[in-house]
Amino acid sequence: MNELLRRLADIPPGDLPFLSIYLDVRPEVPGERPGRRAGLVVFEDRMREIRRTYLPRGPKLDSFDADADRINRWLREEMQRSTEGAAIFACSGRGVFETVEAGVPFENQVTAAEAPDLYQLARFDDEFETALAAVLDTNTLRLFVYRYGTLSERGGIDDDPVHYQKRQVGGWSQARYQRHIDNHRREFTAEIGKTIAGTAEREGATRIVLAGDPPSIAPLVEQMPRDALEKVRDVVKLDLRATRNEVLAEVEPVLREAEARSGESAVERLVAEVRKGQLAATGAPDVERALDNGQVDELLIDDTADVGDSVRATLTRKALATGATIEAVAGSSPLLALGGVGAVLRYRLSDGQ
């Protein structure tokens, strides 16, 4: 996702219409029109409205019509039926066509502008960071990857239960056998830790949730590699045989809470810099100037702030193009008091620059 966002952000403004489309493509609940996707109605209405602005003819209309045809084909023939949110970025005249399918809906938005509007996608990337859920017991590990709002199982590892069977052999042999079991359990626990760490790295997971019985998780925490342990956001109790939906029901609230805490921490960092009069910019005009100078390390935007869609899109594109991270929050009183937009800076320019 980061690569896609950066690639789209690097596209300079141009004369031909660049379409940015976000849709809620969930089928409506059974009723008069079961299966109807309201987001597609919004798309069709907006496309007709936008097309009229390019009449009667010309290269802008040609590019727009080519995009409309291709987008319609993708929506009708290529988009997965399970998709709940679709994002499409297209400009035929500039050879751009990118799509994103998500397990959660986007807010319906269809715009044509000089450059792509990436705010919703950047917010989505911030809110739905890739995470790993590890469900385990003494001798089994199941791994699930949470990405784009969906959860999919990625296998795991099993240990032969024969190593954990109780045997009565008596005397010193009994003690040696018990030490064998204990050593094997520690070795397998260490293997579980390495497997979790390796999978998190391969999948690009920034958060890990451990699930299972406390007696199985406690020794794992002691043996997990430090880099993986730092990503653990919570430990929940869950049966090893839980279904994918049951795992999702336990894991998703944990990840939402982790994201909420991340937003709060970002606002606290900004407020601290404002109070010190140091590395901070607030309000859309000052933040945009800092972005133009390449100063911004972290851009904060409140969804509820009245800054205008075009301003929000411009700030987002410039942040992505300069490698700044984006933290989207909603209803943050401290951030709203600062204009709804703020930035933690990498450095401050000297006075007069």
N, C-alpha and C positions, 0 to 999 in steps of 0.2 A: 504493500500500500504506500509506503514512504517513497518508493521509487516512482510509482505512478503520480503521486502528488507533486513530486519535484519535477518530473518530466512535463507535466501540464503547466506548472507554475513558470517554467522556463520559456514557455511559448510567448513571444512578445505580442502586444496588441496589433491587430491588423484591420484592414478594410472589410474583409468578408465576415459575415455573421458567424460567430462561434456559439454553438448551442450548448447550454448546460442544463441538463434535465435531471430532476430528482422526483421519484414517484413512489407512492404507496400503492403497491400492486397486490395487496391482499384481496382475495375474493370476498365479496360481501357475505354476510351470514345468510342462511337460507331464508327466502321470502319471496317477494314478487319476481325478483331477478337473481336467482341463486347463481353464484359463480361470477357475477359481473364485477369487474375491477374498476372502482371509482376513479383511481388514479389515471387510468387510460382515457377516461372521459375528459378529465382535466387536461391531459396531454393533447388530445385531439382539438379541444376548444382553443387552447392557447396557440397551437400551431396554426390554426386557421386565422386567428387574430394577428399573429406576428407576420404571417405570409402577406397579408394585405398591405403591410407597411413597405414591402419591397416591390409592389406592382408599379408599372405594368411589365417591365422586363429589365434584364441586365445581369451581370455576373453575380451580384448578391442573391438575386432570386434563383439563378441556376444552382448556386452552391446550396442554398436553403432547400430547394426541392430535392436535390440529390440526397441531402442529409435526411429529409423527411422520409423518403422512400426506404433508405437503409435502416433507419431507426424503427420504422413500422415493421419491417421484415424481422428485425431482431426481437422486437417485443412479441410478435405473433408466433415466430417459428423457432427462435433460438433460446430465449429466456427460459430457465427452468421453472416448472410449475410450482415448485416449493418456495420460490423466491418471494420475499415480502417487501423488499425495498430494492429499487433499481436506480442506478445513477449512470447517465450517458453523457459523454462529451464528444461533440462532433463538429467538424468543419471540413466539408468535402473539398472545398477549394484549396485547403492547406494540408490535405491528406491525413486528417486526424479522425480517429474513431476509437473510443475507449469506453468500456462498460464495466460496471461493478454490480454484482448481485449480493444482496445481504439478507440475513435472517431476521432483520427488523426493518420496519418501514421508514422511509424518508418522508419529510414534509414535502407535499407536492409543490414543485417549482419548475417552471419552464421559461428560460430566458435566452435571449440572443443579444450578444454584446461583442465588444472588440477582443475580449480575452475570456478564458473560462472562469466561471464562478465556482470556487473550490471550498467555500466555507462549510457547507454541510458535510462534504466528504472529509475535510480536516477535523471537524467536530466528531464525526463518526469514528475516525481513526483514533482520536483522543479518548472517546468514551468506551470504545470496544477494542482495547488493546488485546493482543493475542495472549491467551493464558493456557496453562496446563493444569488439569485436574488429575491427581494420582490417587486411585482407590486401591487400598491394599489390606492384606491381613498378613499372617505370619509367613506364608509361603507363596503368595500370589500378588502380582501387581497388574492393575489395569490402568491404561493411560488414555485420557481424553483431551483433545485440543479444542479450545473455545476460540473461534475466529469469525469475525464479521457477524456476530450475533448468533452463530450456530455452534453446536457441539458435535464432534465426531470422534469415534473411538479409534485409537492408534495402536492397538495391540497391547503388549506388555510382556511379562516374564512369569514363569512358574517354577517352583522348586518341587522336587519329588517329596510327597508327604511321608515317605518311609523314614526320612531323617528325623521326623518329629514323633514317631510312634513310641509309646512308652514300653519298655521291656524290663523284666525282672531278671537280672543276671546275678545279683548278689555281691556283697563285699566290695573289694577294690575294683572289680570289673564294673560294678554298677556305677561307681564314682567316675571311672574313666569314660564310661558310655555317656554319662550325663555331661561331662566336659566336652565330649565329641559333639553332642547336640548343641550345647551352648556356643561352641566355636563355629559350628556350621551356621547356626542362626545369625551370628554376628557377620559372618562372611556374606551370607545372602542379603542381609540388611544393607551391608555396604554396597553390594551389587545393585540393589534397588535404588539407593541414593545416586550411584553413578548413572544408572539408566534414566532416572528422572532428570538429572542435570544435563545429560547428553541430548535427550529429547527436547528439553526446553531450549537449548542452544540451537539445535537444528530447526526447530519450528519458529524461532524468534520470539518465544514467550517471555513476556516481561513480568508475569505474575504466576504464582503457583499456589494451588489449593490442595492440601493433603486431606484425604478422607478415609475413614476406616475406624477400627477399634483403637482406643487410646493405648492399650498395651503394645500394639504393633507400631504405632506412630512414634511413641516416645523414644525408643532406641534408634529409629531412623533419623530423627532430628539431631541426635548426637553424632551421627556418622555422615550426614549429608555434606557434600562439598560446599564450601563457604559461599561461592557465587550463587549456587542454587538456593541455599538457605536464606540468603538476603531477598530472594524473590517470593518467599512464602508469605502469603497474606492472611491465611487463617487455616485452622484445623477443624474439620467438622466430622461428626459421627455418621457413618453410612455403611450399610451392608454391602459386602463385596459383590453380591448378586444384583445390585441395584440396576435398573434399566437406564438407558441413556436419558430419558425424560426425568427420572428421579435424580440422577446426577446433576442434570441441568438445574432442576428446581432448588437444589442445595447450593450449587456453585454460583449461580447468577447473582443472587443477593449479596454474596460476599464480594464479588467483583464490582458490583455497583457501589457498595460502601467504600471499597478501596479507591475507586475513581472519585467519589465525593471527597474523600480525605485528601486525595492528590490535588483537587481543585482548591480546597481550603488552604493547603500548604502553599500553593502558588500565590494565592492572594496575600497570605501572611508575609511571604518573601517580598512581594511588591510593596506592601504597606510599610514594612521595616525599612526598605530603601528610601521610600518617600519621606519618612520621618527623619532619616539621617541626612536627607538632601544629597544622596549619593546616586547610585546606579538605577535610576527610575525615570520613566516618562509616563505621563498620564494625559488622557484626552486624545481623541482621534488625530487632530492636526499635529501635535507634538510627537505622537507615536509614529505617524507616517514619516515625519522628518527623520526620526531616529532609524526607521527602516531603510530609508533612502541612503543614509550614511553607513548602513551595515552594522549599527550598534546593538541591535536587539538580539538578546539571547533567548528570551521567552516572551511571547505575546499572549496577553490575557484578554478575552472578550466575554462579556456577559450577554447571553442570548436575549435577555429582556431589555437590554439597553436600546434607547432610541437613537441609533447612529446611522440608520439607513442601510439597505441591502447593498448598494453599490460601494459604500465606504467599507463595509464589512468585507466584501469580496476583494477589494483592492488591498486592504491590510493583510488579509489571509494570503493572497498571491505573493505579495512582497515578502512576507515572513517565510513562506516556503522557499522562495527563490534565493533567500539569503541564509538558509539553514537554521532559522530560528524555530524553536518548538512552539506549539500552539496549545493553550489550555483554555477550553471552553467551559464556562460555568453558567449557572442560572440563578438569578435572584440573590446575588452576593451583595449585601448592603455596603460593605467597605468599597468594593469595586464600583458599584453604581454611584457612590458618593464622589468617586474620582473621575466620573464621566463614562463609566461602563467599559472603558478600554484602557489598558495599561501595558507597560513593558518593563521587564527587568533587563538592564543593559549589560553588554559585555565590557564596555568601557565608556567613559565620558569624554566628549570632545572638550578641548580647552576653550575658555571663554572667548567669544568673538568669532568662533568658527561655525 
